[in-house]
Amino acid sequence: MPAIASRMERMAPSGIRRVNEKALAMERAGETVIHFEIGRPDFDTPEYIKKAAIEALRSGDVFYTSNFGKMELRQAIAEKLKRENGLDYKAEEILVTAGLSEAVFAVLAAILEEGDELLVPDPVWINYRNVPAFLNAVPVSYELKEENGYQLDLEEIRSKVTAKTRAIVLVTPNNPTGGVLCREVLQKLADLAIEKNLLVISDEVYERLIYDGTEHVSIASLPGMKERTFTMNGLSKTYSMTGWRLGYVAAPAEYIPVLNKFHQHNTTCAVSFGQAAAVVALQEEGEEVREMVKEYQRRRDYAVKAINAIDGLSCLSPKGAFYIFINCKALGQKSAELADYLLENAKIALVPGDVFGPGGEGYLRMSFANSYENIAEGCARLKDAVETLKKETCR
C-alpha cells in the first residue's frame, strides 16, 4: 500500500459528518431520523438568486473568472461591508473564495509558520483546530464558558499570549454555542491585539442570524483594527446557499495577493455563474432573510423551553446562529456515548460537544435549522429517551 503523508494524521475527520453518515445509513435501512446535526439552513435559496444564476448560465457566464473574483462581486461585498458592518474596504481588499472553508485555509496558510501559535476558542468549529495542526502550527485553546454567557475572558487570553502567538480566532456568532461577543469585550480584545501586535481572524458567517435585538460587531470596525484583521464571511448561512460555495476574505490590500496564491492553486476561482448570482443577492435582497430569521427565532424559543423542561438537560438561549448547546453533564455520560444512544434509540441526530474541543465535553449541539414540526417531534423524542436512559441507569 502506498505511504500516506504523516501530516494527514494531524487532521481529524469531521465528527459532525460522522454523525451524519451514521444517520444516513440508518435512513437507508428504513429508519426515520430527525436531523439536528448539520449546520445547513433548511430553507431553499431565494428564488431571485436562483433566477440570476440561471440567467448567467444562459448568457454564457460559464468560464473562469479572475482568480480574485469578479470585480462586480468584490465591489458589491465592499458596499455590503460598508452598509452593514461599518467597514471601509475597497474591492482590491477583498478575495472571493470557494466557501468560507477555503478562506480559513488560505488565511492560516498565509500567516502561520511552523511552530507559530494560534489562539482558538474552545469550543469551536473544528477547522480552526485542524488547519493549524496540518500546517505544523499550534492551536492554543481559550475557553468559552456557559457560566460567562460564552463571552471570552480577556485575562485568560492575555495569560496565553507568548512570543510565538501570531493571531487570535474569533467566531461570532459562535458555532457551536450560539454566543455573540459583545462590543465591550471586543474593544478590550482589540486593545490587547494592538498591544501585543496580534492579527485577528474574525469569522462572521452567522452575523445576520441574530436574535433578541443582539448587536453584531465586526472587530475590524474598531479603531486600529482594520489593518490587523481578516474579516471572513460568505453567503451560505444568510442566503441559504451552502452548496453554492461562495465565501470571501476582506483584509489589508498587501495580504490579498498572498491569499490569492493559495486560492489560485487550490480552486482557481469560485463558480462563475454563482458569483453573478451573489451580486444580485447582495444588492437586491428582499424580505427573505428577515423572514427566515424570524422563523429561526420561533423554533429556537420552542426548543429552548422544551429542553430546559427535561430533567437532566439544560441550555442557554442562543443569541445568534442556529445552534443550541445542550448541557447534559447531569446525565453522567460522555457526550459521544449519549449522542450515539439518542441516535440509535430515539432516532435523533445530535453532535457530541467534544467534536468542537475539550470544552465541549458534557454538551450536545442541536441545530434548529429544521422544521418547527420536526423540532417539536425531536424534543418529544429527546425527553422520552432521557427519561428511559435515567431509568436504565438507576437499575
N, C-alpha and C positions, 0 to 999 in steps of 0.2 A: 504494500500500500504506500502511495506517495506520502512524504512527510507533510505535516501541517505546521505552518509557522507558529512558533510559540506565542506570538503576540495575540493570537486568537483565543488563547486561554485566559487572557486578561479581560476579555469581553464576555460578560454574562448574557445568556439568552434572555429574551423578554419573558418575565414572569406573567405579564398581562396576557401575552399571546399563548402561553402555556395553558392558562385557564380557558381561553377562548377556544383553542384547538380541542381540548377535552370536552367542552360544551358542544362544539360542533359534531364531534364523534358521537356523543350521546343523542343528538338530534337525528343523525343519520341512522341510528339504531331504533328510532321511533319515539324517543323521549321528547317531552315538551319542556324546554328550558327557557327561563326568563333571563335575559342578558342584562346584567348590571356591570359588566367587566370592561367593555370597550369604551374609550373616550371619543365617541363618534356621534355627532348630532343625528337624531332620528328624523329630522325634517329634510325634505327634498331641497336641493339647491333652488333658490328663487327662479321663477320662470324667465324673468327678464335677463338674467345672467346666462341661462342656458340658450336663450334665443340669440344672444350676442355671440356665443361660441359657434352656434350653427351657422350664423351669417358669416362669421370669419372663415369657417371651413368652406362654405360655398363660394366665397370670394377668392379662394386660393391661398389663404393665410396658413400654409402648411409647411413652411420651410424654417430653417434655422433663423433665430433672431440674433441680435448682438448678444455676446456672452453676458454682458451686464444686465440684459433685459431690455425690452422695448422702451425707448425714450418716453413714449406717451404714458406707459405704466409707471416708470420711475417718477415722472412729473406728477402723476395722479397720487402716488404714495406720498410724495413730498407735500402736496396740498392737503392730504388727509392728516398727516402728522402735524401740520401747522394748525389745521382747523380743530382737530380733536384732542391733541396732546400738547399743544403749545410749544412745538419743536420746530426750529427753523433749519430745515435741511434743504439743500439743493439736490436736483436729480442726480448729479455726479457723486453725491454722497450716499447713494442707495444702490444695492445689488439685489436683483431678483433671483431667488433660488428655487430649487425643486422641493418645496416644502420647508418648514422650519427645521426639520431634522437635518437637512443638508447644511442649513445655515449654522447650526450648532457645530457640526464637524468642521466646517470651513473656518469659523472664528477660532475655535480651540486649536486647530492645526496651525493657524497663523500666529498665535501669540504664545503658545506653550513650548518651551524647550524640555528635553528630558530632565526629570528631577524637579521641575517647577511645581509649585503648589497652587491649587485652585480651591478657594473656599466655596463649598457647595451645601445647600440646605439639606437637612435630614428631618423628615422625608422629602423626596423629590422624584420627579420623572427620571428614570434610570439612565437615560442618555448622558446626563451630566456627571454620572459616575463612570460609565463605560468608556466614553470617548477619551477623557484624560488618561485613564488607565491604559487604553490602547496606545496612546501616544507616549507612554512611559513617563507621564507626569503623575502627580499625586493629588487625588481629590481628598480634601480635608473637610470633614463634616462640621457644620454648626447646626444647633438644634432649633427646631420649630416645635414648641410645646403647646399642647392643648390648653394647659392652665394659663398660658400667656396669650390666648386667642390666636396662636400661631404667628405672633409677631416675633421678629428676631431680637436677640439680646446683644446689644452693642458691646457690652463688656466682654462677653464670651468671644465675640468676633475679634475684638482688639487683642485678646489673650492668645488667639490662634494665628495672628499675623506674624510671619517670620521674614527673614531676608530672602527666602525662596518664594514667598507669596507673590503671585503675578496678578491675580484677579479674583473677583468675587462674583458668584452667580446669584441673581435674583429671579424668582419666578412668581409673578404677582399679576392676577390672582394665581394661587398656587394649585398645582397638581401634585399630590392627591388631597390636600387638606381643605381646599376652598377658601383659605385665608387670603386676605388682601392687606398688604403692607400700607400702613397709614403714613401720611405726609410727614408727621413729626419724626417717626422712625427713619424714614428715607432721608430726611435732612441731616440727621445725626450720622447716618451711614455715609452720606455724601461728604460730610466734613472729615470723616475718618479716611475715606478713599483719597481725598486730596492730601491729607496729612501724610499718609503712608505711600502715596503715589501708586495707587492700585487702579487697574482697569475694572470696569463693571460690565457684566453681561446681563442684560435685562430682557427676560423672556416675558412678553406681554400678549401672548397669543389669545388669552382668555379675557382681555381687557373690556370687551363690550358685554360680557356676561357678568353683570354686577347687579346686586340686589340691595333693597332697603336703603336706597339713597347713598350707598357707599361711594366714596370718591376713589377713582383710579388715578394715580400719579405716575407719570413717566419720570424716572430719576434723571434722565438727560435734560429735563426742563429746569432743573435746579441750578443755581449759579455755579459755574466752574465745572459742570459735569458733562456737557455735550462732548468735549474734547477727549474724554476718557471712557465714554460709554458706547457699547454696541447695543442698539435697540433692535430687538428681533421680534418679528410678528409674521402673520400670514393670514390667509383668507379661509382656512379650514374650519375654524370654530364659529366665527362671526357669520359667515355666509353659507355654512354647511357645505363646504367644498373640500372635504377631506381627500377625496380621490383625485382631485384636480392637481394636487401637489404644487401649490403656489405659496412661497414664503418670501421674506425679504429681510435684509440687514440694512440699517441706517447707521453710519459710522463716520468718523473724520475722514476727509477725502483721501488722505495718504494710505489708509487701510484698504480702500475698495479695490485697487488693482491687485493687491496681495491676496485678498479673499477671492478675487476672480481667478487667480491662478489655480486654486483648488477647484473652483466651480468649473472652469474650462475643461479640466482633465477628468472631472467626475461625471458631469452630466451635459456639458456644452452649453445648454440653455434650458430654461423652463419651457413648457409646451407653448408653441406659438399662438394657437387659437385660444388657449386658456388665458394667456396674457391679455389678449384682446378683450376677452370677457371680464377679466379682472378690472380693466379700466372702467368698464361700464358699471361693474359692481360698486366701485369706489365713488363714482361720480353721479350715479342715478339711483342710489338706494332709496327705497320707499319705506313702508311700514313693516316690512317682513322681519327685520331684525328685532325691532321693538316688540312685535307680537310674539316672536319666538322666546325672547327673554321673559316676557310676561307669563308665558306658559311654563317655562322652566321654574319660575318662582312659585307658581301654583303647585307644581309637582314637588318641589323642594319642601314647601310648607307641610304638605301631606306626609311625606316620608319622614321628615324630622320628628313630627309629632308621633307618628306610628312607631318609629324606632325607640324613642325615649319612653314609650309606654311598655316596652318589652323588658321584663325583669332580667338583668344581666347585660343589657346593652345600653349605651348612651351615645350622644353625639352633640356637637355644636352645630348651630345653623350656619352653613357656609355663606360667606359674603360675596363670593364670586365663583366662576367656573360652573361645572355641573356635577360636582362630586360631594358626597358626604363621607367623612372619615369616621367610621363607627368604632367606638371604644368597646372592645369585647374582653377586656382583661379579667373581668369578674367571672367569666366562664372557665378560666383556668386552663385554656388550651392554646397551643401555638396557633398563630393566625393561619398558617398554611394548612394545618390539620383541620381547623374549623372551616376554612373555605372549601376544602375537599369534602368534608361532611355535608355541608349545606348544598353543594353541587350534586352530590350523589344521592342525598336523601330528600332534599326539598326541591331539587331541580332549579336552583337559583345560582347564577354565576356571579361571584364577588371576588375581588382581588385581595389576596393577603397583604397586609400592610408592610411586611418585611421586604416585599419586592422593591419598595421605594427607599430602603435603607434601614439600618438597625433601629432608628427611632420610630419606625412604622410597626414594629412588633407589638402585638396586642390590639391591632386595629384591622379593619376591613374597609376597602374602598368600594363605595357604591356609586355608580354613575346613574344619575336620574335623567339621562338623555334616552328615555324610553317613554312609552305612552303612559298617561295617567292611570289607565286601566291596568296595565302591566305592573306599574308601581304598587297599586293597591293590592293586586294579587300577590306580588312578590313579597310585600311586607307581611301579608297574612301567612304566607308560607314560612317566612323567616320567624315569625312569632311561634308558630306551631313547632318548627324544627328546634328552636332554642328550648322550648318547654320540654320536648321529648328528650333532648340531649341532657338537660338537667336531671330528669328522672332517671335516665340510664346511668349517669354519673353517680347518683346517690345510692344505687343498688349495691 
